[in-house]
């Protein structure tokens, strides 16, 4: 982490992408077919890939919605 300081900013982006994909897989109900559909799209820009995979570009909105739902439960 000290030798490569540009590595650390990738963590929040990676968490947002992972959460957004996880939400999509839950909506689809099955990991296998959904993963295959997402992974077939190929090597494109992250926002283009994410729009194809989840229907929305990379965004913090899914995390914010989940936070709102969790706070309602308190």
The 8 nearest C-alpha neighbors of each residue, nearest first, counted from 0:
[[1, 3, 2, 4, 7, 6, 5, 8],
 [0, 2, 3, 4, 6, 7, 5, 8],
 [3, 1, 0, 4, 5, 6, 7, 8],
 [2, 4, 0, 5, 1, 6, 7, 8],
 [5, 3, 6, 1, 0, 7, 2, 8],
 [6, 4, 3, 7, 8, 9, 0, 2],
 [5, 7, 4, 3, 8, 9, 0, 10],
 [6, 8, 9, 5, 10, 4, 0, 3],
 [9, 7, 10, 6, 5, 11, 12, 4],
 [8, 10, 7, 12, 6, 11, 13, 5],
 [9, 11, 13, 12, 8, 7, 14, 6],
 [12, 10, 14, 13, 9, 15, 8, 7],
 [13, 11, 15, 9, 14, 10, 16, 8],
 [14, 12, 10, 16, 11, 15, 9, 17],
 [13, 15, 17, 11, 12, 16, 18, 10],
 [16, 14, 12, 18, 13, 17, 59, 19],
 [15, 17, 19, 13, 14, 18, 20, 12],
 [18, 16, 14, 20, 19, 15, 21, 13],
 [17, 19, 21, 15, 20, 16, 14, 22],
 [18, 20, 16, 22, 21, 17, 15, 61],
 [21, 19, 23, 17, 22, 18, 16, 24],
 [22, 20, 18, 24, 23, 19, 17, 25],
 [21, 23, 25, 19, 20, 24, 18, 26],
 [24, 22, 20, 26, 25, 21, 53, 27],
 [23, 25, 27, 21, 26, 22, 30, 28],
 [24, 26, 28, 22, 23, 27, 21, 29],
 [27, 25, 23, 24, 28, 22, 29, 21],
 [28, 26, 24, 25, 29, 23, 33, 30],
 [27, 29, 25, 26, 24, 30, 33, 23],
 [30, 28, 27, 31, 32, 33, 24, 25],
 [29, 31, 33, 34, 24, 32, 28, 27],
 [32, 30, 34, 33, 29, 35, 36, 24],
 [33, 31, 35, 34, 30, 36, 29, 37],
 [32, 34, 36, 30, 35, 31, 37, 24],
 [33, 35, 37, 31, 36, 32, 30, 38],
 [34, 36, 32, 38, 33, 37, 39, 31],
 [37, 35, 33, 34, 39, 38, 32, 40],
 [38, 36, 52, 34, 35, 39, 40, 33],
 [37, 39, 35, 40, 36, 34, 41, 52],
 [40, 38, 41, 36, 37, 35, 34, 42],
 [41, 39, 38, 37, 48, 42, 36, 51],
 [42, 40, 39, 43, 38, 48, 37, 44],
 [41, 43, 40, 44, 48, 45, 39, 38],
 [44, 42, 48, 41, 45, 47, 40, 46],
 [43, 45, 47, 46, 48, 42, 49, 41],
 [46, 44, 48, 47, 49, 43, 57, 56],
 [47, 45, 56, 49, 48, 44, 57, 50],
 [46, 48, 50, 44, 45, 49, 51, 43],
 [49, 47, 45, 51, 46, 50, 43, 52],
 [50, 48, 52, 46, 56, 51, 47, 53],
 [49, 51, 55, 54, 56, 47, 48, 53],
 [50, 52, 48, 49, 54, 53, 47, 37],
 [53, 51, 49, 37, 50, 48, 54, 20],
 [54, 52, 50, 55, 49, 23, 51, 20],
 [53, 55, 50, 51, 52, 49, 56, 23],
 [56, 54, 50, 53, 49, 57, 51, 58],
 [55, 57, 50, 46, 49, 58, 47, 54],
 [58, 56, 46, 49, 16, 55, 59, 15],
 [57, 59, 60, 56, 15, 61, 55, 16],
 [58, 60, 62, 61, 15, 63, 57, 19],
 [59, 61, 63, 58, 62, 64, 65, 19],
 [62, 60, 64, 63, 59, 19, 65, 58],
 [63, 61, 65, 59, 60, 64, 66, 18],
 [62, 64, 66, 60, 65, 61, 67, 59],
 [65, 63, 67, 61, 66, 62, 60, 68],
 [64, 66, 68, 62, 63, 67, 69, 61],
 [67, 65, 63, 69, 64, 68, 70, 62],
 [66, 68, 64, 70, 65, 69, 63, 71],
 [69, 67, 65, 71, 66, 70, 64, 72],
 [68, 70, 66, 72, 71, 67, 65, 73],
 [69, 71, 67, 72, 73, 68, 66, 65],
 [72, 70, 68, 69, 73, 67, 66, 65],
 [71, 73, 69, 70, 68, 67, 66, 65],
 [72, 70, 71, 69, 68, 67, 66, 65]]
